[in-house]
Amino acid sequence: MTPATELIHLDDHGLYCPAGDFHVDPWRRVPRAVITHGHGDHARPGMGHYWAEASGLPILRKRLGRYAPIDGVAYGEPIPFGDVTVSLHSAGHILGSAQVRIEHEGRVWVVSGDFKRDADPTCPPFEVVPCEVFITEATFAYPVYRWPEGRDVAGEIHAWWQECAAAGRPAVLFSYALGKAQRILAELTHYTDAPVLLHGAMVDLVQIYRDAGVSMVPTTPVSDLGRKTDFAGRLVLAPPSAAGSKWLRRFKNAATGFASGWMQIRGNRRRRGYDRGFVLSDHADWPSLLQTIEDCGARRVLATHGNTDVLVRHLQELGIDAGPLRAPYGDAEDASQDEESIGGSGDESNTGDA
């Protein structure tokens, strides 16, 4: 199909719907942007107007600015763009994350954004949306990636924390500040009500989730504690950018861990120098990707960012019309996505202040 007949195609600014004259998660300035969620590679400043799921608005306000022109839309609410009808449906990725359903003249396309099928107490579950064409992420589109239950991983984190406490050591766990940190704090409620210490970059984002009604263990900013505090036996959450920083030096004899889907490969933990790796991802694993493609009934699949070639080849072998869509998104599992930068003045990784 040519761009003129596609309901969605790539242009120089992003995923473009010519029939409705809007973009999905554009990476350059456009007049009208439908946003799947608040991570920095999907929600960029400078657009003329934004549409996004309502529960994620506080995150977008923090990222895009207090006065950014954003319409908050409920899941399932129709948004007219001329003859095109758009609606947002839960992606199960982070708070406010959405798939974008686009309907025009009987055709239905769905842009998944980032998504996962695993249970997560911090956001609504993924909704299967039937469609003709499914544009899917492919961050972990490789057969080796198969996730354990999030609650079980939290149990491993809690056990590691107790081991460190018994040895008189702080446990510093690195995780991404938006989505992953809140999920860890929520899952830990099954094991403890002891407070967890937070790097300043996470404080405001955790509060956004609390304000949305998400239940998490108690937290205290590290900056509220004096420099002479003994951190032995405490669990500390910090973004990856804090590793090797002056801020980290206050935690004497600390054990370090990292929570990420990339920890499925043991060599990644060794190369990054962490004492422990915990397999916890906010993206779909290989079985979930295949199950979702089957469930939505798409006759055509376009894969974007990640292991697109592996997924496309596998789908083609199954007889599915599949191809890559080379969108220049970043990888929320491989970089902090500048989530720490939206934590405001609490970003201690740059200053080393208490």
N, C-alpha and C positions, 0 to 999 in steps of 0.2 A: 504494500500500500504506500502511496505517496503522502507527504505531509499534508497535502490539500484534502485528502480523504480520511486522515487519521483524526480521531477524536482528541488525542493528546500526542504531541510530538515535541522533541527537543529543539529549542532555538538558542540564541546566544545568552538568554537570560534564565532559562530553566525549562521546566515542563509546562508547555503552553497548550491551552485549549482554545483554538481559533473560533469555534462556534460560540463560546461564551466570553471570549476576550479576557481571560485571566490566566495566571500562572499558579502552579502548585510548588511551594517551597523554592521560590526563585533565588538565585545567588547574585543577581544584579538587580538594580532598581527597576521596578515595573509599576504601573498604575494600580493593579489589583492583584493581591496575593492571598491565596488560600493556604494556610499553614497547618501542617500535620502535628507539630509539637514544638516545645520550647528549647530543644537543643540547638546549639549555635550553628550547626551546619544546615539546619532546616529553617530557622527563624533569624533572618538578617535584617538590620535596620535600613531605613530609607525608602520603604515602599509607600506608594500613594495611599493605599488602604489595605487593611488586613481583615481576614475572617478566620476565626479559630474556635475550638471548642471552649465553652464558657469556663469550665473548672480550671483550665490552664492559663486563664488571663493573668493572675498574679505573677506567674512565671514570666509570661511575655512582657508584662509591664516592667518587670525588673530588668529584663534584657533589652527591650526596645525603647524604653523611656516611658515616663508617666503619662505623657500626652500623645503617644503614638495612636493613630486612628485605627482602633481595633474593634470589630464587632464580635462579641461573644455569642456563640451559637450552641444550642443544646444538641446532644446526639440525636440524630434522626430528623432534625428540623430542616425542611426544604429551604434552599437559598436559590432564588432565581437569578440567573445571569443570561438575560435575553431568553432565547428558546431552550437554554440548557438549565437543568435542575441539578444542583449540587446538594449533597447531604454528608454529614460527618458521622462516622461510626467508630466505636471503640477499637483501638489497636492494641491495648494491653501493654504498652511499652512503658510509659510514665504517666503521671497525673496530667490529664488533658490531652493525651495523645489520641490521634484519630486517623482512620482511613478516609480517603476522599472518594465518595461515590459520585460519578458524573453520568447523567442520563441525557440523551439527545436523540430524538427521532427513533425511539425504540432501541437504541444501542445503550449499553451500560458498561462503563469502564470503572475500575477501582484502582486507585493509587494507595498502596498499603502504608506508605511512610515506613518508619521503623515499627516492628511489631513483635509480640511474643504470644505464645499460647499457654505458658505456664501460669499457675496460680500465683497471684501477687496481691497482698492485702492493701497495697497503696493505690491501686487504680482499678477501674472496672475491667472485667475480662474481655478478651478479644471477641469480636462479633463476626461471624461468617457472613459475608455479603455476596450473594450470587451475582455473577457478572459474565460478560462475554470476553473481556480482556482484563487480565490482572497484572498490574505493575508491582513487582515484589522486590523487597530488599533481599540481599544475598550475603550479608555480613559473615555469617557462619555456614555458608552453603557448601559444606564438605562432610562426608559421612562420619568422620571421627567426632564431630561435635554433637553430643547427646547429653542433655542436662539432667543432673539429679534434682530432686525436689528442693525448692528454696528453703522450706522449713528444716530439712535435713542438713543443708549447708549451714544454716544458722546454728544448728546444734553443734556442728564441727567448729564453728567460730567460737561458740560459748565454751566448748571443751578446751580449745587452745587458750582462750583467755584465762581459764582456771589453772591450766598448766603453768602459764606465765606467772600468775599470782602466787602459786605454790613455790615457784623459783625466785620470787621477789623481784620480778621484772615487769615493766610496762609492756603492753601489747599494742603496737601501733598498726592499725589496719588501713591500708590505702584502698580507696574506692572513689568512683566518680561522684561528684557533689550533688548532681541532680538526677534523681531516680534510684541509683544504686544505694547510696547512703541511707535514704529513707526506707528502702526495702529491707535493708539489714536491720535497722532500728525497729521496724515493725515485726519482722520475723523473730527477733530476739525476745519479744514479749512472751513467747511460748516457753522460755527457759529462765527468765530472770526479770526482776524489776530494779536491778542495780543501775545506777546512772552511767552513761557513756559520755566521755569527753569529746568535744567537737573542735576541729580546726575552724577558724573564723569564717572561712569561705562557705562553710556548710550551715552556719547558724540561721541565716535568714531563710534559706531554702527549706530547712527542716521546719521552721515556723510556718511557712506557707502550707506545708502538708498537714501540720497540726490544725491550722485554721480550716482546712478542708475536711476535718473530721477523722483523719488517719491516726490510729492508735499506735504509739511508739513508746519505747522505754524512755525514762527521763534522760535528759541531756544537760550538760553544762559546758559553756565555752571554755576552752583552755585559757583564754585571755582573762577570765574571771579569777584565776588562781595565781598566786604569787610565784615569783621565780624560784623560791626555795621549796616549793611544794615537792613532796615525795610522791612520784607517780607510780611507784611499784604496785603492781596488782590492778592497775586501771586499764581499761580498754579505751583507746583513742582512735577516732576516725579522722582521716585526713585525705585530701585529694592527692593524686600522683605527683603533682608539681611540688609537693612539700618534701618529697624524698630527697635527701642530700642537702636540704636547706638549713640555714641557721636555726630556724624554728624547731627543727627536729632534735637539735643538740640538747635541749632541756630534758629529754627523756633518756636518762642514763641507763645503759645496758638494755635498751629496748629490743624486744623481738619484733620483727616486721612481717606483715602478711599483705596479700593483695587479693581482692575479690573481683574476678572477671571471667568471662567466658574463655579468654585466652589461656587461663590456667588449666584448661583441659589438656594442653600439651605441656608436659613436665619441664621440657627444655626451656620454655618461656619463663618459668619461675626462676630457674637457675641463671639464665642470662640476665634477668632483671635484678638478681641479688636479693630476693625476698626469702625469708626463712620458711614461710608457708604460703601456699596458693590455695584459694578457695574458688571452686567453679560455680560462678553465679553470673548469669547474663540477663540483660533486658532485651535481648534479640531472640528470634526464633532459631532453634537448632535444626539440624538436617531433617529428622523425622517430622517436625512441625511444619517446616517449609513444604514438604511433599504432601502432608495431610491437608494443609490449607489450600493448596492448588487443587487437590481433588475435591475438597469440600465446597469451594466456591463455584466449581463447574466451568471454569474459564476454558474456552476453546483456544485461547492464545495467551502466552505468558511472556512478559518482558522483565528481565532481571537487571537490577541496578545496584551498584556499589557492593563490593565484596567479591566472593568467588563466583562471579557470574558465569564464567566459561564452564566451570564444573557443573553448575546447575543446569545451564542451557543444554549441554551435551547429554546429561542424564535425561532431561525431559524429552529431548528429541529422540532418544533411544526408546522412550516409552510411547512414541508416536504423537507427542504434543507439539503443536506449533509454538516454538520458543525462540527467543533471541535476546541479545544483550541491549541495554539502554545505558549509554555511557554518561551518566550524570555525575558531575564532580563533587559529590558529597564527601564529607570526611567520615571518620569512623569513630563513633562514640565509645567503642570498646578498646580503642588503641591509643586514644589521646583524651586529655581531659576536656576537650571541646570548649575550652575557655569557660567551663562552668564555674571555676573558682573566681573568674573575673566578675561574675554577676553577684558575688557575695558581698560586694561593696567594700567598705573600709575594713572589714574583718579579714581580708586576705593577708594572713600573717606570714605566708610563705615568702613574701617579698621583703618584709621588714624585720622579721625575727622578734618583734615585740611580743610581750606576754599578753 
